[in-house]
Amino acid sequence: MKSCNVGVIGYGWAATAHIPAINATGLASVTSVLSSRPLDDRELSSRYGRPVKSFTSLKKFLAQPDLDVVDITGYPWEHTRNAIAAANAGKHFILEKPAALSWNDCLAIRAAAQKNKVKACVCFEVRHSGQFLTIKSMIDNGALGRVHYGEVDYYHGIGPWYGQYRWNVTKRGGGSSLLSAGCHAMDALLLCMGGEVESVTSLNTTSTHKYFKAYQYPTTTTTLLKFKDGRVGKCASVIDCFQPYYFHVHLVGSEGSLLDGKFHTNKIAALNKKQWSQLSIHPIDSGDVADHPYQTQFESFFKALAAGKDMPLTSLNEALNSHRVIFAADKSAAAGGRPVKLKEIPA
Ligand SMILES: NC(=O)c1ccc[n+]([C@@H]2O[C@H](COP(=O)([O-])OP(=O)(O)OC[C@H]3O[C@@H](n4cnc5c(N)ncnc54)[C@H](O)[C@@H]3O)[C@@H](O)[C@H]2O)c1
């Protein structure tokens, strides 16, 4: 299998985790970086132990004939332009979340990828974590029976101590509590529940603490999901809290339940339902990009590219399904909690 040459757009926090993760796959190598700040090629190459060329022009960066994949980090409001340009240059792309800040932009990215027959991987890397690979496998194996209720919630204070706060507080930069960060929880909830969402109802509020006053959008939202087959789910996105990072998961099914790293199932004879049993997994417990399972996700993407297939779990289509639910939730919250049918967001 030929190693892919990857060019990274943006050289901020996420890029510093993506580059070693891509190189560690052994299936690809970061050979170039596009940054609005001029970078020192010698410093970059020595840092990553291989030749890395830097660019400040998107046109020249995309004109590299031996570039196979573009990895789009950088500011969220530049994702649409960069993803469409990468697709039009015939490059497959990795796209950091949120894929875009409006549903129309998501559709434009999808159209460009389809037209140019390129594949994409969206960074909903939680799906590739040991925790969610295990949970998904338990669900698929019937350990919980039919899951009729699920809640996955995101609690992570994004205040001035956090690098992206400088742009995340703006509507143009962060978008909404869900788009900015809680999207990981909504995406994980949709993974666990499966099936189609019929409607969502969302409410929002904001902390009164001075650190969160800078936000141009409500920093806490809670969303109820109604699925077409009658099941229900809930997703809170709370980025204005003072507490340790917490990615809460509670799934309830006809044969068992799962709470974070604990479970009970009727499928194992004589398991005591008055006590939880423990899963040997490391839970998602950090917002630090150095702790994210990027390497597993990127390996999966490069293997899928070699096979000419869409990647499992975090393909563009799969990730846009989650974005569609998020835009419906934000529409509901903006309308004071009016239930929004998913069909109001054209597929
Ligand atoms: N999947 C995840 O869990 C996860 C985690 C973090 C960020 N992200 C996403 O990755 C993207 C980038 O986020 P980030 O955290 O890397 O943001 P960042 O603020 O670190 O970088 C954003 C942009 O700012 C530029 N920049 C950074 N430091 C600079 C400086 N000192 N001077 C001038 N420019 C500078 C970078 O080159 C980059 O283009 C966003 O879409 C974000 O939502 C995703």
The ligand as an SDF file (V2000), in Angstrom:
LIG
                    3D

 44 48  0  0  0  0  0  0  0  0999 V2000
  -11.9410   17.1230   17.1760 N   0  0  0  0  0  0  0  0  0  0  0  0
  -11.6630   17.7960   18.2880 C   0  0  0  0  0  0  0  0  0  0  0  0
  -11.8900   17.3130   19.3770 O   0  0  0  0  0  0  0  0  0  0  0  0
  -11.0600   19.1540   18.1960 C   0  0  0  0  0  0  0  0  0  0  0  0
  -10.2590   19.6720   19.2230 C   0  0  0  0  0  0  0  0  0  0  0  0
   -9.6950   20.9420   19.0620 C   0  0  0  0  0  0  0  0  0  0  0  0
   -9.9670   21.6790   17.9210 C   0  0  0  0  0  0  0  0  0  0  0  0
  -10.7650   21.1520   16.9640 N   0  0  0  0  0  0  0  0  0  0  0  0
  -11.0960   21.9040   15.7410 C   0  0  0  0  0  0  0  0  0  0  0  0
   -9.9040   22.1220   15.0170 O   0  0  0  0  0  0  0  0  0  0  0  0
   -9.9990   23.3770   14.3580 C   0  0  0  0  0  0  0  0  0  0  0  0
   -8.8280   24.2310   14.7860 C   0  0  0  0  0  0  0  0  0  0  0  0
   -8.8740   24.4200   16.1860 O   0  0  0  0  0  0  0  0  0  0  0  0
   -7.5390   24.7160   17.0150 P   0  0  0  0  0  0  0  0  0  0  0  0
   -7.8290   24.3200   18.4220 O   0  0  0  0  0  0  0  0  0  0  0  0
   -6.3640   24.1650   16.3360 O   0  0  0  0  0  0  0  0  0  0  0  0
   -7.5200   26.2920   16.9370 O   0  0  0  0  0  0  0  0  0  0  0  0
   -6.2620   27.2700   17.0510 P   0  0  0  0  0  0  0  0  0  0  0  0
   -6.8170   28.5450   17.5470 O   0  0  0  0  0  0  0  0  0  0  0  0
   -5.1380   26.6640   17.8070 O   0  0  0  0  0  0  0  0  0  0  0  0
   -5.8310   27.4240   15.5420 O   0  0  0  0  0  0  0  0  0  0  0  0
   -6.7430   28.0100   14.6400 C   0  0  0  0  0  0  0  0  0  0  0  0
   -5.9970   28.8060   13.6040 C   0  0  0  0  0  0  0  0  0  0  0  0
   -5.2360   29.8130   14.2720 O   0  0  0  0  0  0  0  0  0  0  0  0
   -3.9180   29.8270   13.7810 C   0  0  0  0  0  0  0  0  0  0  0  0
   -3.0470   30.1810   14.8810 N   0  0  0  0  0  0  0  0  0  0  0  0
   -2.8490   29.4550   15.9960 C   0  0  0  0  0  0  0  0  0  0  0  0
   -1.9510   30.0950   16.8000 N   0  0  0  0  0  0  0  0  0  0  0  0
   -1.6130   31.2310   16.1490 C   0  0  0  0  0  0  0  0  0  0  0  0
   -0.7430   32.3070   16.4220 C   0  0  0  0  0  0  0  0  0  0  0  0
    0.0020   32.3100   17.5360 N   0  0  0  0  0  0  0  0  0  0  0  0
   -0.6510   33.3010   15.5370 N   0  0  0  0  0  0  0  0  0  0  0  0
   -1.3700   33.2970   14.4000 C   0  0  0  0  0  0  0  0  0  0  0  0
   -2.2090   32.3010   14.0670 N   0  0  0  0  0  0  0  0  0  0  0  0
   -2.3200   31.2850   14.9170 C   0  0  0  0  0  0  0  0  0  0  0  0
   -3.6560   28.4290   13.3100 C   0  0  0  0  0  0  0  0  0  0  0  0
   -2.6720   28.3800   12.3080 O   0  0  0  0  0  0  0  0  0  0  0  0
   -5.0070   27.9980   12.8030 C   0  0  0  0  0  0  0  0  0  0  0  0
   -5.1600   28.3390   11.4430 O   0  0  0  0  0  0  0  0  0  0  0  0
  -11.3690   23.9480   14.7050 C   0  0  0  0  0  0  0  0  0  0  0  0
  -12.2910   23.5800   13.7210 O   0  0  0  0  0  0  0  0  0  0  0  0
  -11.6940   23.2520   16.0050 C   0  0  0  0  0  0  0  0  0  0  0  0
  -13.0840   23.1670   16.2400 O   0  0  0  0  0  0  0  0  0  0  0  0
  -11.3070   19.9190   17.0830 C   0  0  0  0  0  0  0  0  0  0  0  0
  1  2  1  0
  2  3  2  0
  2  4  1  0
  4  5  1  0
  4 44  2  0
  5  6  2  0
  6  7  1  0
  7  8  2  0
  8  9  1  0
  8 44  1  0
  9 10  1  0
  9 42  1  0
 10 11  1  0
 11 12  1  0
 11 40  1  0
 12 13  1  0
 13 14  1  0
 14 15  2  0
 14 16  1  0
 14 17  1  0
 17 18  1  0
 18 19  2  0
 18 20  1  0
 18 21  1  0
 21 22  1  0
 22 23  1  0
 23 24  1  0
 23 38  1  0
 24 25  1  0
 25 26  1  0
 25 36  1  0
 26 27  1  0
 26 35  1  0
 27 28  2  0
 28 29  1  0
 29 30  1  0
 29 35  2  0
 30 31  1  0
 30 32  2  0
 32 33  1  0
 33 34  2  0
 34 35  1  0
 36 37  1  0
 36 38  1  0
 38 39  1  0
 40 41  1  0
 40 42  1  0
 42 43  1  0
M  CHG  2   8   1  16  -1
M  END
$$$$
